[in-house]
Amino acid sequence: MYVAAQFSVFMVNKPGVLARVLSEFAKERVNIVAITMMDSAEHGVMRVVFEEPTKARDVLTKLNMPYNETEVLCVNLANKAGALATVAEKLATGHINISYAYCTAGAKGGRTTGVLKVSDVKKAMKLLEDHNKESKDTSAVRQSKAARS
């Protein structure tokens, strides 16, 4: 489990824009940890967590793409039914609101990363770390690559 910078990138909702942005990340070797895309009639919003946020900022600046950054909680989960439910229940018990969440298709060791926008990141981490110590179940604690550097 770790705190990561999530980028909300605002782009025109028309063919080719997403492809151009993703191609630029690929060209600069900026790895995406997790991504979700939302749309409206006028624009799309890509929420994305990168392995190297500094490189991602450079790419977005070069592309002149408007974006915001926010802290999200990334939780390493077993890729099985109920893993995210267990985390959500623990946070609910601690009165931590989850504004939104999304998961990756897979992570190391057949696991998945859950990305959660929570009302209190520090309290959420403490609750989940305590829960892991007690139950040793679906969530593993690890540092992001950025935190290890």
ROROZA-827845 format. One record per residue: residue in one letter; chain; z negated, y negated, x negated of N, C-alpha, C, CB in turn. Coordinates in nm, 4 decimals. Glycine has a CB too. Layout:
("A","A",(Z,Y,X),(Z,Y,X),(Z,Y,X),(Z,Y,X))
...
END
This chain:
("M","A",(0.0000,0.1167,-0.0866),(0.0000,0.0000,0.0000),(0.0000,-0.1223,-0.0907),(-0.1234,-0.0002,0.0982))
("Y","A",(0.0793,-0.2198,-0.0524),(0.0854,-0.3425,-0.1309),(0.1354,-0.4568,-0.0438),(0.1764,-0.3245,-0.2543))
("V","A",(0.1106,-0.5774,-0.0897),(0.1611,-0.6973,-0.0232),(0.2919,-0.7339,-0.0921),(0.0567,-0.8166,-0.0289))
("A","A",(0.3926,-0.7649,-0.0103),(0.5232,-0.8008,-0.0647),(0.5725,-0.9293,-0.0003),(0.6250,-0.6871,-0.0428))
("A","A",(0.6635,-0.9943,-0.0686),(0.7319,-1.1109,-0.0123),(0.8472,-1.0586,0.0731),(0.7835,-1.2093,-0.1257))
("Q","A",(0.8461,-1.0957,0.2000),(0.9580,-1.0625,0.2878),(1.0415,-1.1881,0.3057),(0.9085,-1.0068,0.4262))
("F","A",(1.1706,-1.1729,0.2937),(1.2624,-1.2846,0.3117),(1.3242,-1.2740,0.4504),(1.3725,-1.2860,0.2011))
("S","A",(1.3201,-1.3831,0.5251),(1.3935,-1.3932,0.6511),(1.5127,-1.4822,0.6206),(1.3035,-1.4513,0.7702))
("V","A",(1.6299,-1.4213,0.6181),(1.7526,-1.4909,0.5786),(1.8322,-1.5209,0.7053),(1.8375,-1.4054,0.4767))
("F","A",(1.8673,-1.6475,0.7225),(1.9373,-1.6931,0.8425),(2.0854,-1.7065,0.8103),(1.8790,-1.8284,0.8942))
("M","A",(2.1678,-1.6407,0.8913),(2.3107,-1.6436,0.8640),(2.3907,-1.6543,0.9929),(2.3526,-1.5194,0.7864))
("V","A",(2.5094,-1.7067,0.9804),(2.6007,-1.7178,1.0935),(2.6339,-1.5769,1.1410),(2.7306,-1.7969,1.0548))
("N","A",(2.6359,-1.5580,1.2717),(2.6618,-1.4271,1.3295),(2.8120,-1.4080,1.3503),(2.5858,-1.4107,1.4628))
("K","A",(2.8818,-1.3712,1.2405),(3.0256,-1.3451,1.2493),(3.0630,-1.2405,1.1447),(3.1084,-1.4764,1.2288))
("P","A",(3.1756,-1.1738,1.1650),(3.2159,-1.0653,1.0748),(3.2237,-1.1088,0.9287),(3.3498,-1.0104,1.1177))
("G","A",(3.1719,-1.0231,0.8408),(3.1845,-1.0451,0.6973),(3.0674,-1.1142,0.6307),(3.3041,-1.1231,0.6718))
("V","A",(2.9855,-1.1860,0.7072),(2.8758,-1.2614,0.6454),(2.7721,-1.1660,0.5861),(2.8091,-1.3552,0.7489))
("L","A",(2.7281,-1.0692,0.6628),(2.6304,-0.9730,0.6128),(2.6869,-0.8950,0.4945),(2.5879,-0.8766,0.7244))
("A","A",(2.8110,-0.8529,0.5053),(2.8754,-0.7787,0.3959),(2.8786,-0.8615,0.2678),(3.0183,-0.7377,0.4356))
("R","A",(2.9091,-0.9898,0.2809),(2.9161,-1.0772,0.1624),(2.7797,-1.0901,0.0963),(2.9691,-1.2167,0.2007))
("V","A",(2.6757,-1.1085,0.1771),(2.5401,-1.1240,0.1239),(2.4945,-0.9947,0.0566),(2.4416,-1.1637,0.2364))
("L","A",(2.5127,-0.8822,0.1247),(2.4707,-0.7542,0.0677),(2.5490,-0.7200,-0.0586),(2.4874,-0.6430,0.1703))
("S","A",(2.6769,-0.7546,-0.0611),(2.7586,-0.7300,-0.1803),(2.7090,-0.8104,-0.2997),(2.9050,-0.7639,-0.1522))
("E","A",(2.6655,-0.9315,-0.2729),(2.6135,-1.0153,-0.3816),(2.4836,-0.9574,-0.4388),(2.5896,-1.1591,-0.3315))
("F","A",(2.3956,-0.9068,-0.3505),(2.2743,-0.8400,-0.3998),(2.3108,-0.7187,-0.4843),(2.1837,-0.7975,-0.2823))
("A","A",(2.4094,-0.6414,-0.4386),(2.4521,-0.5232,-0.5132),(2.5087,-0.5623,-0.6494),(2.5567,-0.4441,-0.4333))
("K","A",(2.5923,-0.6651,-0.6494),(2.6543,-0.7122,-0.7739),(2.5491,-0.7541,-0.8761),(2.7486,-0.8296,-0.7454))
("E","A",(2.4417,-0.8166,-0.8285),(2.3340,-0.8637,-0.9173),(2.2250,-0.7570,-0.9384),(2.2707,-0.9912,-0.8594))
("R","A",(2.2497,-0.6371,-0.8839),(2.1572,-0.5238,-0.8973),(2.0173,-0.5550,-0.8448),(2.1480,-0.4818,-1.0425))
("V","A",(2.0139,-0.6173,-0.7273),(1.8876,-0.6468,-0.6583),(1.8673,-0.5370,-0.5544),(1.8890,-0.7914,-0.5909))
("N","A",(1.7697,-0.4511,-0.5778),(1.7456,-0.3377,-0.4892),(1.6677,-0.3793,-0.3653),(1.6708,-0.2280,-0.5631))
("I","A",(1.7113,-0.3276,-0.2517),(1.6444,-0.3535,-0.1242),(1.5472,-0.2398,-0.0970),(1.7476,-0.3682,-0.0074))
("V","A",(1.4214,-0.2751,-0.0714),(1.3177,-0.1773,-0.0385),(1.3230,-0.1443,0.1101),(1.1776,-0.2303,-0.0771))
("A","A",(1.3353,-0.2473,0.1950),(1.3395,-0.2302,0.3399),(1.4180,-0.3460,0.4000),(1.1957,-0.2226,0.4004))
("I","A",(1.4863,-0.3178,0.5115),(1.5679,-0.4217,0.5747),(1.5762,-0.3965,0.7255),(1.7104,-0.4258,0.5121))
("T","A",(1.5791,-0.5052,0.8001),(1.6094,-0.4996,0.9429),(1.6925,-0.6231,0.9753),(1.4777,-0.4930,1.0311))
("M","A",(1.7764,-0.6093,1.0748),(1.8658,-0.7185,1.1131),(1.8514,-0.7447,1.2620),(2.0132,-0.6855,1.0772))
("M","A",(1.8369,-0.8721,1.2980),(1.8288,-0.9122,1.4384),(1.9388,-1.0132,1.4647),(1.6881,-0.9717,1.4735))
("D","A",(1.9783,-1.0229,1.5901),(2.0818,-1.1211,1.6198),(2.0488,-1.1999,1.7446),(2.2162,-1.0533,1.6355))
("S","A",(2.1159,-1.3109,1.7546),(2.1163,-1.3924,1.8754),(2.2612,-1.4360,1.8924),(2.0155,-1.5171,1.8660))
("A","A",(2.2863,-1.5146,1.9935),(2.4240,-1.5601,2.0167),(2.4754,-1.6463,1.9020),(2.4323,-1.6384,2.1474))
("E","A",(2.3856,-1.7197,1.8376),(2.4278,-1.8175,1.7378),(2.4102,-1.7735,1.5932),(2.3534,-1.9426,1.7585))
("H","A",(2.3085,-1.6927,1.5647),(2.2853,-1.6551,1.4258),(2.2174,-1.5188,1.4171),(2.2004,-1.7614,1.3551))
("G","A",(2.2228,-1.4630,1.2974),(2.1523,-1.3391,1.2682),(2.0371,-1.3690,1.1743),(2.2474,-1.2337,1.2068))
("V","A",(1.9345,-1.2872,1.1826),(1.8214,-1.3000,1.0905),(1.8011,-1.1643,1.0240),(1.6903,-1.3478,1.1651))
("M","A",(1.8148,-1.1643,0.8930),(1.7920,-1.0443,0.8140),(1.6530,-1.0552,0.7535),(1.9015,-1.0262,0.7031))
("R","A",(1.5665,-0.9604,0.7901),(1.4345,-0.9532,0.7273),(1.4442,-0.8446,0.6224),(1.3189,-0.9235,0.8322))
("V","A",(1.4077,-0.8798,0.4997),(1.4294,-0.7869,0.3891),(1.3200,-0.8001,0.2836),(1.5666,-0.8109,0.3258))
("V","A",(1.2812,-0.6862,0.2291),(1.1869,-0.6802,0.1178),(1.2655,-0.6277,-0.0021),(1.0611,-0.5882,0.1509))
("F","A",(1.2548,-0.6984,-0.1131),(1.3290,-0.6622,-0.2341),(1.2350,-0.6075,-0.3401),(1.4057,-0.7833,-0.2889))
("E","A",(1.2902,-0.5257,-0.4270),(1.2139,-0.4749,-0.5405),(1.1802,-0.5885,-0.6377),(1.2926,-0.3637,-0.6130))
("E","A",(1.2722,-0.6824,-0.6532),(1.2520,-0.7945,-0.7444),(1.2773,-0.9265,-0.6705),(1.3452,-0.7820,-0.8682))
("P","A",(1.1720,-0.9845,-0.6104),(1.1881,-1.1061,-0.5299),(1.2472,-1.2253,-0.6064),(1.0552,-1.1457,-0.4736))
("T","A",(1.2171,-1.2381,-0.7325),(1.2693,-1.3516,-0.8102),(1.4213,-1.3458,-0.8193),(1.2080,-1.3532,-0.9518))
("K","A",(1.4748,-1.2284,-0.8465),(1.6200,-1.2127,-0.8523),(1.6823,-1.2377,-0.7150),(1.6572,-1.0719,-0.9031))
("A","A",(1.6143,-1.1949,-0.6097),(1.6649,-1.2159,-0.4740),(1.6726,-1.3654,-0.4417),(1.5750,-1.1435,-0.3712))
("R","A",(1.5690,-1.4399,-0.4810),(1.5701,-1.5861,-0.4598),(1.6905,-1.6490,-0.5287),(1.4392,-1.6505,-0.5127))
("D","A",(1.7172,-1.6055,-0.6508),(1.8303,-1.6598,-0.7264),(1.9623,-1.6341,-0.6535),(1.8350,-1.5985,-0.8675))
("V","A",(1.9793,-1.5144,-0.6009),(2.1027,-1.4803,-0.5289),(2.1152,-1.5652,-0.4029),(2.1054,-1.3297,-0.4926))
("L","A",(2.0068,-1.5756,-0.3261),(2.0115,-1.6537,-0.2021),(2.0391,-1.8016,-0.2296),(1.8797,-1.6389,-0.1253))
("T","A",(1.9824,-1.8534,-0.3365),(2.0075,-1.9927,-0.3742),(2.1538,-2.0113,-0.4130),(1.9152,-2.0353,-0.4907))
("K","A",(2.2056,-1.9172,-0.4916),(2.3462,-1.9231,-0.5335),(2.4402,-1.9193,-0.4122),(2.3786,-1.8060,-0.6292))
("L","A",(2.4031,-1.8404,-0.3109),(2.4851,-1.8298,-0.1901),(2.4613,-1.9443,-0.0916),(2.4577,-1.6981,-0.1215))
("N","A",(2.3631,-2.0286,-0.1214),(2.3257,-2.1386,-0.0333),(2.2858,-2.0876,0.1061),(2.4416,-2.2387,-0.0221))
("M","A",(2.2106,-1.9768,0.1078),(2.1651,-1.9155,0.2327),(2.0247,-1.9652,0.2643),(2.1676,-1.7600,0.2232))
("P","A",(2.0031,-2.0196,0.3842),(1.8676,-2.0620,0.4210),(1.7789,-1.9396,0.4441),(1.8705,-2.1515,0.5480))
("Y","A",(1.6549,-1.9480,0.3950),(1.5615,-1.8373,0.4115),(1.4178,-1.8877,0.4096),(1.5825,-1.7323,0.3018))
("N","A",(1.3300,-1.8064,0.4655),(1.1859,-1.8288,0.4583),(1.1239,-1.7061,0.3950),(1.1242,-1.8573,0.5996))
("E","A",(1.0081,-1.7253,0.3345),(0.9326,-1.6127,0.2790),(0.7989,-1.6021,0.3490),(0.9127,-1.6284,0.1265))
("T","A",(0.7549,-1.4788,0.3689),(0.6235,-1.4545,0.4256),(0.5664,-1.3279,0.3628),(0.6305,-1.4421,0.5807))
("E","A",(0.4347,-1.3179,0.3626),(0.3703,-1.1975,0.3108),(0.3686,-1.0898,0.4168),(0.2277,-1.2278,0.2633))
("V","A",(0.4056,-0.9692,0.3775),(0.3974,-0.8534,0.4657),(0.3230,-0.7424,0.3932),(0.5389,-0.8060,0.5100))
("L","A",(0.2713,-0.6509,0.4714),(0.2006,-0.5355,0.4178),(0.2972,-0.4176,0.4163),(0.0724,-0.5028,0.5017))
("C","A",(0.3144,-0.3570,0.2999),(0.3993,-0.2385,0.2866),(0.3084,-0.1178,0.2685),(0.4998,-0.2524,0.1663))
("V","A",(0.3239,-0.0208,0.3571),(0.2383,0.0965,0.3591),(0.3241,0.2195,0.3360),(0.1604,0.1072,0.4927))
("N","A",(0.2856,0.3012,0.2400),(0.3550,0.4258,0.2108),(0.3063,0.5306,0.3104),(0.3305,0.4718,0.0627))
("L","A",(0.3989,0.5849,0.3897),(0.3638,0.6777,0.4972),(0.4318,0.8128,0.4796),(0.4013,0.6183,0.6321))
("A","A",(0.3672,0.9163,0.5302),(0.4345,1.0451,0.5405),(0.5456,1.0291,0.6434),(0.3344,1.1605,0.5805))
("N","A",(0.6604,1.0897,0.6185),(0.7725,1.0813,0.7114),(0.7544,1.1886,0.8185),(0.9094,1.0983,0.6370))
("K","A",(0.6561,1.1651,0.9070),(0.6277,1.2608,1.0143),(0.5747,1.1862,1.1361),(0.5257,1.3685,0.9674))
("A","A",(0.5824,1.2522,1.2483),(0.5372,1.1925,1.3739),(0.3905,1.1517,1.3648),(0.5579,1.2904,1.4905))
("G","A",(0.3612,1.0301,1.4073),(0.2235,0.9821,1.4145),(0.1733,0.9064,1.2938),(0.1354,1.0948,1.4373))
("A","A",(0.2482,0.9045,1.1840),(0.2006,0.8370,1.0629),(0.1828,0.6868,1.0859),(0.2982,0.8609,0.9470))
("L","A",(0.2806,0.6222,1.1464),(0.2699,0.4789,1.1737),(0.1680,0.4531,1.2839),(0.4068,0.4209,1.2131))
("A","A",(0.1585,0.5430,1.3804),(0.0603,0.5289,1.4889),(-0.0821,0.5267,1.4329),(0.0755,0.6443,1.5913))
("T","A",(-0.1089,0.6104,1.3338),(-0.2421,0.6142,1.2720),(-0.2764,0.4793,1.2094),(-0.2491,0.7255,1.1652))
("V","A",(-0.1806,0.4192,1.1401),(-0.2019,0.2877,1.0782),(-0.2231,0.1825,1.1866),(-0.0816,0.2487,0.9876))
("A","A",(-0.1395,0.1828,1.2895),(-0.1511,0.0847,1.3978),(-0.2856,0.0968,1.4687),(-0.0368,0.1024,1.4986))
("E","A",(-0.3303,0.2193,1.4909),(-0.4604,0.2402,1.5559),(-0.5744,0.1877,1.4703),(-0.4822,0.3885,1.5854))
("K","A",(-0.5692,0.2140,1.3414),(-0.6747,0.1660,1.2510),(-0.6788,0.0132,1.2494),(-0.6524,0.2201,1.1079))
("L","A",(-0.5628,-0.0511,1.2453),(-0.5581,-0.1973,1.2462),(-0.6061,-0.2529,1.3800),(-0.4159,-0.2463,1.2168))
("A","A",(-0.5694,-0.1882,1.4890),(-0.6151,-0.2321,1.6214),(-0.7671,-0.2254,1.6310),(-0.5512,-0.1459,1.7322))
("T","A",(-0.8250,-0.1180,1.5791),(-0.9708,-0.1017,1.5791),(-1.0376,-0.2152,1.5023),(-1.0102,0.0340,1.5179))
("G","A",(-0.9716,-0.2621,1.3959),(-1.0243,-0.3733,1.3153),(-0.9817,-0.5098,1.3664),(-0.9801,-0.3583,1.1724))
("H","A",(-0.9207,-0.5153,1.4845),(-0.8764,-0.6407,1.5476),(-0.7726,-0.7154,1.4644),(-0.9956,-0.7312,1.5718))
("I","A",(-0.6840,-0.6396,1.4011),(-0.5730,-0.6974,1.3249),(-0.4478,-0.6853,1.4112),(-0.5539,-0.6253,1.1849))
("N","A",(-0.3842,-0.7973,1.4401),(-0.2618,-0.7967,1.5187),(-0.1418,-0.7649,1.4301),(-0.2423,-0.9317,1.5891))
("I","A",(-0.0511,-0.6834,1.4831),(0.0767,-0.6560,1.4171),(0.1826,-0.7334,1.4943),(0.1095,-0.5003,1.4125))
("S","A",(0.2385,-0.8361,1.4313),(0.3423,-0.9172,1.4968),(0.4724,-0.8393,1.5106),(0.3671,-1.0466,1.4178))
("Y","A",(0.5088,-0.7658,1.4051),(0.6260,-0.6797,1.4082),(0.6158,-0.5800,1.2942),(0.7571,-0.7623,1.3984))
("A","A",(0.6953,-0.4748,1.3041),(0.6967,-0.3712,1.2011),(0.8336,-0.3049,1.1982),(0.5854,-0.2661,1.2263))
("Y","A",(0.8685,-0.2522,1.0821),(0.9882,-0.1713,1.0673),(0.9661,-0.0763,0.9508),(1.1147,-0.2599,1.0452))
("C","A",(1.0443,0.0285,0.9458),(1.0273,0.1300,0.8423),(1.1587,0.1565,0.7708),(0.9728,0.2595,0.9026))
("T","A",(1.1476,0.2073,0.6493),(1.2647,0.2500,0.5742),(1.3046,0.3890,0.6215),(1.2371,0.2489,0.4211))
("A","A",(1.4236,0.4288,0.5850),(1.4698,0.5628,0.6200),(1.4011,0.6680,0.5337),(1.6220,0.5728,0.6047))
("G","A",(1.3582,0.6301,0.4163),(1.2918,0.7249,0.3279),(1.2522,0.6595,0.1982),(1.3808,0.8438,0.3005))
("A","A",(1.1509,0.7123,0.1374),(1.1036,0.6634,0.0081),(1.0792,0.7848,-0.0806),(0.9733,0.5761,0.0229))
("K","A",(1.0203,0.7637,-0.1953),(0.9959,0.8703,-0.2910),(0.9141,0.9827,-0.2289),(0.9251,0.8158,-0.4138))
("G","A",(0.9484,1.1043,-0.2649),(0.8721,1.2199,-0.2202),(0.8838,1.2494,-0.0719),(0.7303,1.2006,-0.2539))
("G","A",(0.9946,1.2083,-0.0077),(1.0119,1.2347,0.1342),(0.9245,1.1483,0.2224),(0.9840,1.3776,0.1624))
("R","A",(0.8737,1.0416,0.1681),(0.7876,0.9518,0.2438),(0.8704,0.8340,0.2935),(0.6680,0.9031,0.1575))
("T","A",(0.8078,0.7439,0.3638),(0.8752,0.6256,0.4159),(0.7844,0.5047,0.3938),(0.9106,0.6426,0.5674))
("T","A",(0.8416,0.3874,0.3889),(0.7637,0.2649,0.3744),(0.7636,0.1915,0.5072),(0.8205,0.1747,0.2611))
("G","A",(0.6458,0.1653,0.5584),(0.6299,0.0842,0.6780),(0.6035,-0.0587,0.6370),(0.5160,0.1376,0.7674))
("V","A",(0.6780,-0.1527,0.6927),(0.6607,-0.2954,0.6642),(0.5984,-0.3572,0.7881),(0.7978,-0.3658,0.6266))
("L","A",(0.4809,-0.4189,0.7696),(0.4069,-0.4745,0.8829),(0.3739,-0.6212,0.8587),(0.2781,-0.3945,0.9078))
("K","A",(0.4072,-0.7047,0.9554),(0.3647,-0.8444,0.9543),(0.2352,-0.8474,1.0339),(0.4755,-0.9427,1.0153))
("V","A",(0.1254,-0.8690,0.9639),(-0.0069,-0.8633,1.0262),(-0.0744,-0.9998,1.0216),(-0.0950,-0.7582,0.9566))
("S","A",(-0.1736,-1.0163,1.1093),(-0.2423,-1.1454,1.1210),(-0.3317,-1.1754,1.0016),(-0.3250,-1.1486,1.2476))
("D","A",(-0.3840,-1.0743,0.9335),(-0.4731,-1.0941,0.8192),(-0.4451,-0.9839,0.7170),(-0.6240,-1.0931,0.8635))
("V","A",(-0.3630,-1.0150,0.6165),(-0.3182,-0.9156,0.5196),(-0.4358,-0.8573,0.4411),(-0.2167,-0.9775,0.4237))
("K","A",(-0.5249,-0.9417,0.3922),(-0.6367,-0.8928,0.3103),(-0.7292,-0.8009,0.3891),(-0.7165,-1.0103,0.2546))
("K","A",(-0.7611,-0.8390,0.5114),(-0.8477,-0.7561,0.5950),(-0.7776,-0.6241,0.6291),(-0.8870,-0.8317,0.7244))
("A","A",(-0.6490,-0.6305,0.6568),(-0.5731,-0.5095,0.6873),(-0.5737,-0.4135,0.5691),(-0.4291,-0.5449,0.7257))
("M","A",(-0.5532,-0.4651,0.4491),(-0.5549,-0.3800,0.3300),(-0.6912,-0.3139,0.3128),(-0.5194,-0.4618,0.2048))
("K","A",(-0.7963,-0.3903,0.3314),(-0.9321,-0.3367,0.3173),(-0.9560,-0.2255,0.4193),(-1.0372,-0.4491,0.3346))
("L","A",(-0.9191,-0.2491,0.5445),(-0.9365,-0.1477,0.6485),(-0.8607,-0.0193,0.6154),(-0.8901,-0.2022,0.7833))
("L","A",(-0.7377,-0.0337,0.5722),(-0.6558,0.0840,0.5435),(-0.7007,0.1557,0.4164),(-0.5099,0.0440,0.5311))
("E","A",(-0.7444,0.0804,0.3160),(-0.7973,0.1438,0.1948),(-0.9233,0.2232,0.2280),(-0.8275,0.0379,0.0861))
("D","A",(-1.0124,0.1645,0.3083),(-1.1334,0.2357,0.3503),(-1.0963,0.3602,0.4298),(-1.2247,0.1436,0.4344))
("H","A",(-0.9982,0.3475,0.5171),(-0.9529,0.4610,0.5976),(-0.8980,0.5722,0.5079),(-0.8454,0.4160,0.6988))
("N","A",(-0.8218,0.5344,0.4041),(-0.7649,0.6331,0.3121),(-0.8744,0.7079,0.2374),(-0.6705,0.5652,0.2124))
("K","A",(-0.9776,0.6355,0.1958),(-1.0887,0.6991,0.1243),(-1.1598,0.7995,0.2137),(-1.1884,0.5935,0.0740))
("E","A",(-1.1751,0.7633,0.3423),(-1.2449,0.8509,0.4369),(-1.1625,0.9733,0.4733),(-1.2803,0.7744,0.5627))
("S","A",(-1.0335,0.9543,0.5015),(-0.9548,1.0638,0.5582),(-0.8529,1.1250,0.4630),(-0.8841,1.0156,0.6788))
("K","A",(-0.8146,1.0517,0.3597),(-0.7111,1.0983,0.2658),(-0.5911,1.1541,0.3411),(-0.7682,1.2058,0.1708))
("D","A",(-0.5407,1.0741,0.4384),(-0.4300,1.1244,0.5215),(-0.2957,1.0668,0.4836),(-0.4565,1.0947,0.6656))
("T","A",(-0.2288,0.9956,0.5738),(-0.0867,0.9643,0.5619),(-0.0506,0.8456,0.4732),(-0.0333,0.9396,0.6949))
("S","A",(-0.1444,0.7622,0.4333),(-0.1084,0.6420,0.3585),(-0.1516,0.6539,0.2140),(-0.1709,0.5181,0.4219))
("A","A",(-0.0607,0.6237,0.1234),(-0.0922,0.6267,-0.0190),(-0.0931,0.4848,-0.0725),(0.0091,0.7143,-0.0971))
("V","A",(-0.1856,0.4561,-0.1612),(-0.1964,0.3221,-0.2187),(-0.1162,0.3198,-0.3479),(-0.3460,0.2822,-0.2444))
("R","A",(-0.0325,0.2177,-0.3645),(0.0421,0.1988,-0.4872),(0.0723,0.0513,-0.5045),(0.1717,0.2818,-0.4868))
("Q","A",(0.1101,0.0148,-0.6232),(0.1464,-0.1245,-0.6492),(0.2968,-0.1392,-0.6438),(0.0924,-0.1718,-0.7859))
("S","A",(0.3414,-0.2573,-0.6022),(0.4843,-0.2844,-0.6050),(0.5283,-0.2993,-0.7500),(0.5190,-0.4118,-0.5229))
("K","A",(0.6577,-0.2872,-0.7745),(0.7112,-0.3047,-0.9085),(0.6773,-0.4444,-0.9607),(0.8636,-0.2819,-0.9094))
("A","A",(0.6852,-0.5452,-0.8734),(0.6527,-0.6828,-0.9124),(0.5075,-0.6955,-0.9558),(0.6808,-0.7789,-0.7970))
("A","A",(0.4175,-0.6263,-0.8870),(0.2748,-0.6341,-0.9198),(0.2443,-0.5638,-1.0521),(0.1908,-0.5724,-0.8070))
("R","A",(0.3253,-0.4601,-1.0861),(0.3025,-0.3873,-1.2110),(0.3540,-0.4639,-1.3315),(0.3687,-0.2510,-1.2052))
("S","A",(0.4438,-0.5589,-1.3101),(0.5055,-0.6330,-1.4221),(0.4103,-0.7322,-1.4826),(0.6306,-0.7054,-1.3764))
END
